[in-house]
Amino acid sequence: MSRTCGGPENAHRRDVLRRLALGLAAVPLASLPQRAPAAAAATLLSEDDPLAKAQGYVADAHRAKGAQGGALCSNCSIYGGVPGTDSGPCMIFPGKLVKAAGWCKAWSSL
């Protein structure tokens, strides 16, 4: 007995393989961090935090030594806050919020 390429067994096998591939493709998406809950649970970064001190973070960029004119956390390429809010997440300080008007040594232009 010969099997044909388009037979019911192959259609079922293709369907199973397709579902398996879709499931495997979804695994990386499921492991992505949830932004909204993480931001809601984050606390405001203190200037006394050891990592903040190491990066020269200040909540008010006007007090920053070495800050370029107009350089703020809110216009930094690694700031993740929503425009118009007073604070937001930063990749340099995971789990913490930084002031939009702040600055640190990691500042980089957009």
Summary of the structure (lengths in Angstrom):
residues: 110
radius of gyration: 24.1
end to end distance: 66.4
largest distance: 84.0
contacts: 266
relative contact order: 0.17
helix: 37%
strand: 12%
